[in-house]
Amino acid sequence: MNNDPLEKVIEGKVRVYARERKVLVYKFTSPGNASVPDRIFVAPGNIVWWIEFKRKGEKPTPKQAVEISKLRAQGAKVFVVDNVEEGKRVIDEMLCPKKSITQMVMDMLNDPCF
């Protein structure tokens, strides 16, 4: 018997974590297209991303993989998450992205107070 949490349990805990951080979370459905990612997340500052939730170790179906590729080709951020900690990490990184050293230097050079 598999003791790993069900997809809906992982999804629920990640959803609560996101909402605690003022992120809007919507269950996304697209009539006629059952292969779209499970949830869309919208954070302050026009930060938007998608998460496809899976049970531990599971991968997207071939149709889901095609939809994920289409979204990514349009510049969308799409993640596949199979555990709660990974879901929380995605949220934290989307809310506070790490900048490269080059980007930090460019920010300083463009700062009129520098």
Buried (B, 14 or more C-beta within 10 A) or exposed (E): EEEEBEBEEBBBBBBEBBEEBEBEBEEEEEEEEEBBBBBBBBBEEEEEBBBBBBBBEEEBEEEBBEBBEEBEEEEBBBBBBBBBEBBBEBBEEBBEEEEEEEEEEEEEEEEEEE
